[in-house]
Every structure is written in structure tokens, then in C-alpha cells.
Amino acid sequence: MLIRIDAESGRPLFEQVASSVRGDILAGRLEPGDRLPTAREVADALEINLHTVLRAYQQLRDEGLVDLRRGRGAVIAASAAPLTEVAHDIRTLVARASALGIPPATLAALITEVES
């Protein structure tokens, strides 16, 4: 598993770490039961603060994608399985919107509007 961040991006680093893990779940590279690297390993590898990684892991926990257990670390939760199931539907929707000339930002706004 490779967590990617862009230090030049305006997005907070913890959001980038969480987004990278989410992307790996969507792509099927991470599945329920898979163990994430320790927060210290990620922080050292990316040369970022340990608390930044912990905040990302906590966000993923709050989303129901990761279980945090003392002594076991961060593990992809069983509740993350539906993400891989809808990934195909999302790709199909994005491709359809693109074919119709709908920009990604507009599609995201439409999805947000439908959600509320």
C-alpha cells in the first residue's frame, strides 16, 4: 500500500492521507481485514507529523471504513465492503457524465444536491 500526499496542495495533509486510503479501498487494493501501516510508519515515510496520520485514521474510523484497536492498529472494517461494490457504479456514472459533457465539479454538485 502506498499512501500519496502532495505537500504543495491546499488540502490538509490528514485529508490527503484519508483520501489515499479511501482510493485504495475503492480500487480493491485494500479489503476488509487488511491492516494499515502504523501511524508512526506512515508519518516517518511521508515525513509528516504523527498526529496528522492519527487524525486521518480517526476520520476513516468515523466514516466506518477503519477499525482502530489498541494493540492491533488500524484495520479495514467489514463495513468498507460496500465501497468496492459501488466503485463500478461510480465509474460508470462518471463516464456517462463525461460523455454527456458534464464536468466533474458539476457532477459532484448534482450528487450533493440529490443527497440533501
C-alpha positions in Angstrom: 0.0 0.0 0.0 1.3 3.4 -1.0 -0.1 6.5 0.7 0.3 9.5 -1.5 0.3 13.2 -0.5 1.1 16.4 -2.3 2.8 18.9 0.1 2.1 21.7 -2.4 -1.7 21.0 -2.3 -4.0 23.3 -0.4 -5.8 20.3 1.0 -4.9 19.4 4.6 -2.4 16.5 4.8 -4.8 14.4 7.0 -7.5 14.7 4.3 -4.9 13.6 1.7 -3.9 10.6 3.8 -7.5 9.6 4.3 -8.3 10.1 0.7 -5.4 7.9 -0.4 -6.7 5.1 1.8 -10.3 5.5 0.6 -8.9 5.3 -3.0 -7.2 2.1 -2.3 -10.4 0.6 -0.8 -12.4 1.8 -3.9 -9.7 0.3 -6.2 -9.8 -3.0 -4.4 -6.2 -2.8 -3.2 -7.4 -2.8 0.4 -10.1 -5.1 1.6 -11.9 -5.7 4.9 -9.4 -7.3 7.4 -6.3 -5.7 5.8 -4.1 -4.0 8.3 -2.9 -0.5 7.6 0.7 0.6 8.4 1.1 2.0 11.9 0.6 5.8 12.1 4.2 6.1 13.1 5.4 4.2 10.0 3.2 6.4 7.7 4.4 9.6 9.4 8.0 8.6 9.1 7.7 7.5 5.5 5.9 10.7 4.5 7.9 12.9 6.8 4.7 14.4 8.4 3.5 14.7 12.0 2.3 11.5 13.7 -0.9 13.3 14.8 -1.7 14.2 11.2 -1.8 10.5 10.4 -3.8 9.7 13.5 -6.3 12.3 12.6 -6.7 10.7 9.1 -7.1 7.3 10.7 -9.7 8.7 13.1 -11.6 10.3 10.2 -11.7 6.9 8.4 -12.9 5.3 11.6 -15.7 7.9 11.9 -16.7 7.1 8.3 -16.9 3.4 9.3 -14.1 2.4 7.0 -11.4 1.5 9.6 -11.5 -0.2 12.9 -8.9 1.2 15.4 -7.9 -1.3 18.1 -5.4 -0.9 20.8 -2.6 -3.4 20.1 -3.9 -4.3 16.6 -3.7 -0.9 15.0 -5.9 0.2 12.1 -7.7 -2.5 10.1 -10.1 -2.0 7.2 -13.6 -2.6 8.6 -16.1 -5.1 7.2 -18.4 -2.1 6.6 -16.0 -0.9 3.9 -17.0 -3.8 1.6 -19.9 -1.9 0.0 -17.5 0.8 -1.2 -15.9 -1.7 -3.6 -19.3 -2.7 -4.7 -20.4 0.8 -5.7 -17.0 1.7 -7.2 -18.1 0.2 -10.5 -21.3 2.2 -10.4 -19.4 5.4 -9.7 -17.0 4.8 -12.6 -20.0 4.2 -14.9 -21.7 7.4 -13.7 -18.5 9.4 -14.2 -18.0 8.0 -17.7 -21.6 8.7 -18.6 -21.4 12.3 -17.3 -18.2 12.8 -19.2 -19.8 11.5 -22.4 -22.6 14.0 -21.9 -20.1 16.8 -21.4 -20.9 17.3 -17.7 -17.8 18.5 -15.9 -16.7 16.6 -12.7 -17.4 19.6 -10.5 -21.0 19.8 -11.8 -21.5 16.1 -11.3 -20.2 16.4 -7.7 -22.6 19.3 -7.1 -25.5 17.2 -8.5 -24.7 14.3 -6.3 -24.5 16.6 -3.3 -27.8 18.1 -4.2 -29.5 14.8 -4.6 -28.1 13.7 -1.2 -29.8 16.6 0.6 
